[in-house]
């Protein structure tokens, strides 16, 4: 039985062949490589499914051509492929390095053909040898797939060897995701706010809402640990909605009490684009809390725009029709598609902290930052730089006309109570200065 598109074995046939190879393994070793094509959806969306299918056929050609060690190969589904190869005398690390180099060669080959595609081959490898020859084929493939998922989360290291520690990671992921509903019910998630400062006046002009998870015993589960898990499980939607509601409630309470407020920006996960229920949920929040539309902004990361452009445009259009502003977050964190800016009706570009990676700015960094800010100005898009940590950085951003700054130099993300004091003190000081003038 063959896959109709690629001519490779069907997955179930691949498993049968692999089981037979394991039965006669002897002293040989078999490497299972599980690969998918990162940003493949971009090809389908940009060039069409016919071109996407042609790319998959080309990929099959490159992984099978002149490959004398290949035992069997299959397309698992979509752009996910698995192969089994005899390893010969290579060590595990040597074999991994070979696959890594091949991935890089293939990426260069395909990127040249499909411009702006950012294609990346992400591969996980598991090894079958005489020490674990009793491992069934499906488990061996599952281990390679687990390593592939780890590789896909990494920015540069697109090829990862399976190790037992990854199983501990899976256990931790299950532990966290299974507890999320209870954590929401117990209000363990807290909204922290990081102030945004207007460059010209150094006044507070807004803030970004960020989620923190504080367990009943007072300990924190940090975002870097739980956010990737709940994005994969889809639970990020529930956590985002919790943050949205808490933020709307915070603004409504202050307005009702006659206190000052500033616009708050809310983060949007790529998961929201799957069902697009976010627009209805946000409309309901505005209807319930009766706060002005201009007090809420939404931040979508650069990668969301690049990976799912049409859905992102639909979401931006829907949010604009409500009267809220939208920003491109993490601009410059990956492979920025500058030509995409002409298509996106965004209001704000947030330069990623990668631009301010050093305490002392290099001349090359200054040139890049100033060019991006000048470009934003010409496109009539507000510029905001995050990750500002030093006086030198802040001063340079002021010099080149960056309109808004955000970072530890001004304030870390702070709990709601502390942020309320920050608002009162900052805005009161400004009013006092104005009255004195």
VENQUI-V934467 format. One record per pair of residues at least 24 apart in sequence whose ideal C-beta (glycine too) atoms are under 7 Angstrom apart, sorted by the first residue. I is the first residue (numbers start at 1). J is the second residue. Records with the same first field share a line. If there is no record, write none. Layout:
I->J + J
This chain:
3->75
5->53 + 56
6->56 + 57 + 60 + 75
8->60 + 73 + 74 + 75
9->72 + 73 + 74
10->74
11->74 + 76
14->72 + 73 + 74 + 82
15->137 + 138
17->72
18->72 + 84 + 137
19->137
21->71 + 84
22->128 + 133 + 137
25->128 + 130 + 133
27->130
28->86
29->87 + 127 + 128 + 129
30->71 + 84 + 86 + 87 + 128
31->85 + 87 + 95 + 125 + 127
32->82 + 84 + 125 + 126 + 128 + 140 + 141 + 144
33->82 + 83 + 99 + 123 + 125 + 144
34->82 + 123 + 124 + 141 + 144 + 145 + 148
35->81 + 121 + 122 + 123 + 148
36->79 + 80 + 122 + 148
37->79 + 119 + 121
38->119 + 120 + 122 + 152
39->117 + 118 + 119 + 120 + 307
40->79
41->307 + 308
42->117 + 118 + 306 + 307
43->114 + 117
45->309 + 310
47->114
62->106
82->141 + 144
92->127 + 161
96->125 + 159 + 161
99->123 + 125 + 159
100->159
103->158 + 159
116->337
118->335
120->158
121->158
122->148 + 151 + 152 + 158
123->148 + 151 + 158 + 159
124->148 + 150 + 151 + 160 + 162
125->161 + 162
126->162
146->170
153->228
173->229
176->226 + 229
177->229 + 230 + 233 + 235
180->230 + 235
183->213
184->238 + 239 + 242
188->213 + 214 + 215
189->213 + 239 + 242
190->214 + 415
191->243 + 246 + 247 + 416
192->413 + 414 + 415
193->413 + 414 + 416 + 419
194->406 + 411 + 412 + 413
195->410 + 411 + 422
196->384 + 404 + 406
197->404 + 405 + 406 + 410
198->404
199->397 + 398 + 402 + 403 + 404 + 405
203->426 + 430
204->262 + 422 + 423 + 426 + 427
205->262 + 404
206->262 + 263 + 264 + 265
207->262 + 264 + 419
208->265 + 406
209->243 + 247 + 264 + 265 + 266
210->413
211->239 + 243
231->269 + 271
234->271
236->269 + 271
237->271 + 272
240->269
241->281
244->285
245->285
248->285 + 289 + 291
249->289
250->416
251->291 + 295
252->289 + 291
255->291
260->423 + 427
261->295
262->423
263->294 + 295 + 296 + 297
264->295 + 296
265->297 + 298 + 299 + 327
266->296 + 298 + 299
267->299
268->298 + 299 + 300
270->304 + 307 + 308
273->304 + 308 + 311 + 312 + 315
276->314 + 315
278->315
279->318
282->322
283->322
286->322
293->322 + 323 + 324
294->323
296->324
297->324 + 325 + 326 + 327
298->324 + 326
299->327 + 329 + 350
300->326 + 328 + 329
301->329 + 330
302->328 + 329 + 330 + 331 + 333 + 334 + 336
303->334
305->340 + 344
306->337 + 340
316->344 + 345 + 346
320->345
341->379
346->381
347->381 + 382
348->381 + 382 + 384
349->376 + 381 + 383 + 384
350->384 + 386
351->383 + 384 + 385 + 386
352->386
353->386 + 387
355->385
356->385 + 387 + 388 + 389 + 393
359->390
360->392
361->392 + 393 + 396
366->396
369->400
370->400
373->400 + 401 + 402
377->401
